[in-house]
């Protein structure tokens, strides 16, 4: 969610660039990326880290992008119903992909 904060604020009419200088926003993102990288590296070195944990990381990113497509304005002019249908198709495809991976993981890697 923190990665999408500026976009979410813009959706409710708060332009971050009019409140916060650009260098602070860039610093925020750099700190956020560094923090997440260090946390993931630390977690992935723990005993018991396995395929289900890697799946959870990837699934979280995929689902975040899937839901964010709905409130985000379209990248190119399109009727609202076409935009909604496109978002729904891609979100369902993402969920289908995750379901496929879960089935494969259950066959090869028992849950922790």
C-alpha positions as CSV (number, residue, x, y, z in Angstrom):
1,X,0.0,0.0,0.0
2,X,2.8,2.4,0.8
3,X,4.0,2.2,-2.8
4,X,0.7,3.3,-4.1
5,X,0.1,6.1,-1.5
6,X,0.7,9.0,-3.9
7,X,-1.6,7.5,-6.5
8,X,-4.3,6.9,-4.0
9,X,-4.1,10.4,-2.6
10,X,-4.4,11.8,-6.1
11,X,-7.6,9.8,-6.6
12,X,-9.2,11.7,-3.7
13,X,-7.9,15.0,-5.0
14,X,-4.7,15.4,-2.9
15,X,-1.8,16.3,-5.2
16,X,1.2,15.2,-3.3
17,X,3.6,17.3,-5.4
18,X,1.7,20.5,-4.2
19,X,2.2,19.5,-0.5
20,X,5.6,17.7,-0.4
21,X,8.7,18.6,-2.3
22,X,9.8,16.1,-5.0
23,X,13.1,15.3,-3.3
24,X,11.2,14.1,-0.2
25,X,9.0,11.9,-2.3
26,X,12.0,10.4,-4.1
27,X,13.7,9.9,-0.7
28,X,10.5,8.2,0.6
29,X,10.5,5.8,-2.3
30,X,14.2,5.0,-2.0
31,X,13.9,4.4,1.7
32,X,10.8,2.2,1.1
33,X,12.5,0.1,-1.6
34,X,15.6,-0.3,0.6
35,X,13.6,-1.3,3.6
36,X,11.5,-3.8,1.7
37,X,14.6,-5.3,0.1
38,X,16.4,-5.7,3.4
39,X,13.3,-7.2,5.1
40,X,12.8,-9.7,2.3
41,X,16.5,-10.6,2.3
42,X,16.4,-11.1,6.1
43,X,13.2,-13.1,6.0
44,X,14.3,-15.3,3.1
45,X,17.5,-16.4,5.0
46,X,15.5,-17.8,8.0
47,X,15.1,-21.5,8.5
48,X,11.9,-22.8,7.1
49,X,11.6,-20.2,4.3
50,X,10.3,-22.1,1.2
51,X,8.2,-22.1,-1.9
52,X,5.0,-21.0,0.0
53,X,6.8,-17.9,1.2
54,X,8.0,-17.0,-2.2
55,X,4.5,-17.6,-3.5
56,X,3.1,-15.2,-0.9
57,X,5.5,-12.5,-1.9
58,X,4.7,-12.8,-5.6
59,X,0.9,-13.2,-4.9
60,X,0.9,-10.0,-2.8
61,X,2.4,-8.0,-5.6
62,X,0.2,-9.5,-8.3
63,X,-3.0,-8.9,-6.2
64,X,-2.0,-5.4,-5.4
65,X,-1.6,-4.5,-9.1
66,X,-4.9,-6.3,-9.9
67,X,-7.0,-4.3,-7.4
68,X,-5.2,-1.1,-8.1
69,X,-6.3,-1.2,-11.7
70,X,-9.9,-0.5,-10.7
71,X,-9.5,2.9,-9.1
72,X,-6.7,4.0,-11.4
73,X,-7.7,6.1,-14.4
74,X,-7.2,4.3,-17.7
75,X,-3.8,4.8,-19.5
76,X,-5.6,5.7,-22.7
77,X,-9.1,7.1,-23.4
78,X,-11.6,4.3,-23.1
79,X,-15.3,4.1,-22.2
80,X,-15.8,3.3,-18.5
81,X,-17.4,-0.1,-19.2
82,X,-14.5,-1.2,-21.4
83,X,-12.0,-0.1,-18.7
84,X,-14.0,-2.0,-16.0
85,X,-14.3,-5.1,-18.2
86,X,-10.6,-5.0,-19.0
87,X,-9.6,-4.7,-15.3
88,X,-12.0,-7.5,-14.4
89,X,-10.5,-9.8,-17.1
90,X,-7.0,-9.1,-16.0
91,X,-7.8,-9.5,-12.3
92,X,-9.6,-12.8,-12.9
93,X,-6.6,-14.0,-15.0
94,X,-4.3,-13.1,-12.1
95,X,-6.5,-15.0,-9.6
96,X,-6.6,-17.9,-12.0
97,X,-2.8,-17.9,-12.3
98,X,-2.5,-17.8,-8.5
99,X,-4.9,-20.8,-8.2
100,X,-2.9,-22.7,-10.8
101,X,0.3,-22.1,-8.8
102,X,-1.4,-23.2,-5.5
103,X,-2.5,-26.4,-7.1
104,X,1.1,-27.0,-8.4
105,X,2.6,-26.1,-5.0
106,X,0.3,-28.5,-3.1
107,X,1.5,-31.3,-5.3
108,X,5.2,-30.6,-4.8
109,X,5.6,-28.6,-1.6
110,X,3.5,-29.3,1.5
111,X,2.4,-26.2,3.4
112,X,4.7,-25.1,6.2
